Amino acid sequence: MKEEFIELALGSHQIVHGFDENNKEIVEKVTVKGFSKKLVAIARVKSVSKQFILTDYIEGRWIYWEYEGEYNEIRNKLLKE
């Protein structure tokens, strides 16, 4: 089966590495200047908000990406795929 992708302009992000003994997320913040276009497997997209796209990552990690564009634009792209 062919994997489907969406092109997104992504910027700064937060990687969730897991949880500590108090069940608080262990977060690594990565700040970058501007946005870069990336192809993201649609199957990796877990949710979209007006500020972030949540995707899964390797070894059970998650990434909250800031994205360039409007929520409805991203929503429509995902629903078309």
C-alpha positions in Angstrom: 0.0 0.0 0.0 1.3 3.5 -0.9 1.8 5.8 2.1 0.2 9.2 1.7 2.0 12.4 2.6 1.0 16.1 3.2 3.4 19.0 2.6 3.6 21.4 5.5 5.7 24.4 6.5 6.9 23.5 10.0 9.0 25.5 12.5 9.8 25.4 16.1 8.7 22.3 17.9 8.5 20.4 21.2 9.5 16.8 21.5 7.8 14.8 24.2 10.3 12.1 25.3 8.0 10.5 27.8 6.9 11.1 31.4 8.6 11.5 34.7 7.8 9.8 38.0 5.0 12.4 38.6 3.5 11.7 35.2 4.7 15.1 33.9 5.8 15.3 30.2 9.5 15.4 29.6 9.7 18.0 26.9 12.6 19.2 24.7 11.9 22.6 23.1 13.6 23.3 19.8 13.4 26.9 18.5 14.2 27.7 14.9 13.9 30.8 12.8 11.2 30.6 10.2 9.5 27.6 8.7 10.7 24.8 6.4 8.6 22.7 4.0 8.5 19.0 5.0 6.6 16.0 3.7 4.8 14.3 6.6 3.2 10.9 6.5 -0.5 11.5 7.1 -0.6 8.4 9.3 1.8 10.2 11.7 -0.6 13.2 12.2 -2.4 12.7 15.5 -4.2 16.1 15.9 -4.3 19.7 14.6 -5.0 22.8 16.7 -4.9 26.4 15.7 -1.3 26.5 17.0 0.2 23.0 16.7 0.2 19.8 14.7 0.9 16.8 16.8 2.8 13.9 15.1 4.3 10.8 16.4 8.0 10.2 16.2 10.5 7.4 16.9 10.4 5.2 19.9 7.0 6.4 21.2 7.9 10.1 21.2 5.5 12.9 20.0 6.3 16.2 18.4 4.2 19.4 18.7 5.1 21.4 15.6 4.3 25.1 15.0 3.0 25.4 11.5 2.7 28.2 8.9 -0.8 28.7 7.5 -4.3 28.7 8.7 -6.0 25.9 10.6 -8.8 25.5 7.9 -6.1 25.2 5.2 -4.4 22.4 7.0 -7.7 20.7 7.8 -8.8 20.9 4.2 -5.5 19.4 3.0 -5.9 16.5 5.4 -9.5 15.8 4.5 -8.7 15.8 0.8 -6.0 13.2 1.3 
